[in-house]
Amino acid sequence: MRYYFHLRIGREFSPDEIGLDLPDLDIAYLEAFHAARAMWSELLAERSDPMLRSFEIADSDGRVLLVLPFREVLESARRPKGRMPNEIQSAYTLLEKTRTLTEALGEEIKAAQAMIETTRRSMQQTRRVLAAPPRAVNGGRSGA
């Protein structure tokens, strides 16, 4: 499914025109969270308040499915360090597995495309051979 990550800064709205194809909303949330975390320090360096920002995660019909306020990044930093909650660990594991499977699928698609191209050439060559007139045996002389 394609998810769009619209950025809201106070009352300003910056729509995401491209979006990302992701397996589910949980993975979309993690992508938005990582992006917000990456932007946090840049915004502070620019003396811009990250707390005014949020991502609105929408589907291809434009429905907002989830809002991620950037303050969640700050709240997650305040949590005690240690093990990640099982849900988040599972999501990270799923995300990594999805990326690995996507790469493997890409390689399989390339191999299948190469095989199809080889088969197409072979079929063209076979058609040319079958369409060619038969060659005369013994130089066209009969064996009498």
N, C-alpha and C positions, 0 to 999 in steps of 0.2 A: 504494500500500500504506500502511496506517496503522502508524505507529511510536509507541511509548510510551517516554517518557523518565523512568524511575523514578530518584529521587534516593536515594543511599545516603550516610549520614553515619556513618562508623564502622560500628557494628552496627545503627543505626537505618535503617529503610527507609520511604520516602515514595513510594507508587505514584502514577503519572500515570494518572488516570482518563479523560483526554480524548484525548491523543495528537494526532498530526499526520499528514495524508495527504501523503506525499512520494514522489517517483518511485523512489528506491532507497536502499540503506543508506549509500552514500557521502554523499548529501545529508543523510541523517539524522545522520551523524557530524558533518558541518559545522555543522548546526543546534545539536547538543549542544555542540560546541566553542565556538561563538559565545556560547551561553548561559553556559557555564562561565567564559569570559573576562569576560563582563559581570558575573557574580556575584563574581568574584575580588576586585576592589577593594572592593566592598560588604562582603564577608566580612572583609577586612583592617581596614576602618574599624570594624567591629563587634568587632574583636579575636577573630575566629573563624578557626580554621585551615582554609584551603581544601584543604590536602593530605589532609584526612580525608574528602573528598567524592569521589563519582564518579557518573556517569550510567550506568545500565544501560538500553541501548536494546533494547526487546523488540518482538516482533511481536504481532498480534492474538490469537494463541494463547497468549501469555504466555512464549514462549521468548525468553530473553536472547540477542540476536544479537551484541552488542558491549558492552564496558565501556569507558567513557572516564574514566580517573582525572583529576581536576582538575590533577594535577601536570603533565599534558601541556601545559597552558597555560603554566606556568612554563618548561618545557623549550623550548617554541616561542619564548618571549621570549629565551632564552639563545642561540638560533641566530643566526648572523650575519645582519644585515639585507641586504636586496637582493631579488633576484627570488625569487618564490615557486616552489617546485618545480612542474614542468609538470602533475602530477596535481592539485595543489591549484588551480592556475590554471584548469585544465580544469573542475574541479568548480564553481568560482566562476562561470565562464562559463556552464556548464550551468544552475546555479541561477538566474542572471539571465535566461537564455533561457526557462527554465520559468516564471518569474514573469511575463515579458512575454507569453508564449503563454497563460498562464492568464487574464490580463487581457483579451487579445484574444478568447479563447474565451468569456469572460463577456459581452462586448459582442455577439458573434455570437449567443449564446443569447438575450439580450434582444431582439435584432432578429428572430430567428426566432419568439419568443413573440408579439411584436407582430404579425407577419405572420399567424401562426396565428389570433390573435384577430380580425384584420380579415377573414380568410377565413371564420371561423365566423359572424361577423355577416352577411357577404354571403350565406352559405348559408341562414341563418335568414330573411333578407329574401326570397330567391328562393323558399324553401318557402312563405312567406306569400302571395306573388304567385301561385304555382302552385295553392295550395289555395283561393284566393278564387274565388267563382262568376264565370263570364264576364259581362261587362257587355253589356247590350242595345245594339245598334247602331240609330241613328235613333229613339231613344226607344221602342223596342219595336215600331215599326210596320214592316210589310213594305213593300217597294218597289214594289208592284203598282199 
